[in-house]
Amino acid sequence: MTMFNTVTGGFLSALMLAGAAMADPSLWHIEDEDSDVYIFGTVHILRPGLEWQSDEVMRAFESADTVYFEAPVNDPAEAAGMQQILMANALNPAGTTLSSLVSDEAWSQIEAFAPRVGVTAAQLEPLRPWLATIQLGVGFIMISGYDPQSGVEATLWPQANEAGKTLAYFETVEEQIGFFANLPQDIEVALLEETVADFETAPDQLDTLVAAWADGDQATIDNVMNAEMRADAPEVHDVIIVQRNHRWAGQIEDILDGSGTVFIAVGSGHLPGEEGVISLLRDRGIVVSGP
């Protein structure tokens, strides 16, 4: 499950929960003499029907002058640039095919699975392993009944934009793509091989993850999102989770030096645990109310 969580927990992450239900995800609050900062953990793709917009969360969101997201991936104005950056990092060097990089077993799994998400293995051959991982991983979740337009950011970004709130971001689209595109090739390949090996068991574990998010169960989120990745893919965990958490904690401290009400929406896997954003803020002496 580790590598599947890596894909779904970083750029273009995807999490799910079956059926219609009312969620009560966690919300954190920091305040000083002239600032109110709310921190909310998100999931980027959800099955339609989950009512996660609790009164507490939406009051905080609506009160904010500025809303921070990880990156402007939901901004239509960024779509063309995002596509250009993807294509610049998408292809293997001339003469290198995807099947030549992965094991025979993994390639057989890709050949069998790719048609289920509307592509052929031949169409994946030119792609670098990191992009094939994302295409197959996100495709798998979508054919399982999940809708990118039901994700938290896809819901909040248009609302913030239409309300005239200031939109701010911790990272650029290019930086987010680079987290994967700049991985060493052996890590890219391991990411793909372990992701395709996890497809049969992924739905149950993802259900567990989002059920924990809906219940505000930070220990389970940390265990499912981070513990396995720390143990089995420490290089990926460091790039995708730890380094970014430290940068964001510093950026949030800078936000507190300003004034006004700010709502921060970032992936839920970044918040719990010893090296999660919340603990890092508390380590800096910042009082954070919440779990």
C-alpha angles and dihedrals in degrees: 000000000000099000094042088054090049092058094043094042098052132039110358091004119183131200132170149200125190122234135004114302142144113254128201104197121183124271126191128202134202123183139177134166094295107012140071115188122183121193120201127183114223142197115216102211124028138174108257115259102048108125102209099152098102121184091250094052095044094047089055093046094048092048093056124105091193130033121199123203129178094254138337094266092132094052109105089210089065096052098092093046091047090053091051092051091047093051092047089058100031108087136072118234115277110285095022119108129191091240090057091058102048132060121269089248093053092047091051089052091050092049090052096043105039096076089058089066095043102263136094127233087243090060090054095050096092094047126101112244095251093058094043087053092054095043093051095039097049091040090054092054093046094052087051089066105269124135125211088210090062094059121113097248093044087056100041101040096063091043091052092045094048091047090056095243119158108260117214135173138205093212142020123244088247091055092050093051089046092060087070101026092055096052115117111264095246089055090047090053093047089050091056097042095050092043094056090044089056099051096099095051099033099090095061093047092046090051088054091050097051093041086058091049091049090052095043090243100160096175092059093045090053092046096049098037102035116014097066092041092050090053101039105027108023094160092055093043090053094051100037100037119008103044092045092048091055092049092048093049089056091047091050090051087054090050089056089057087066129058140249135053119307130185116201120198116186135150113294094232090066096062111059131063136045092298095036120119093254094054091044090054091049090049087058089058095257115143108230118186115212139060 
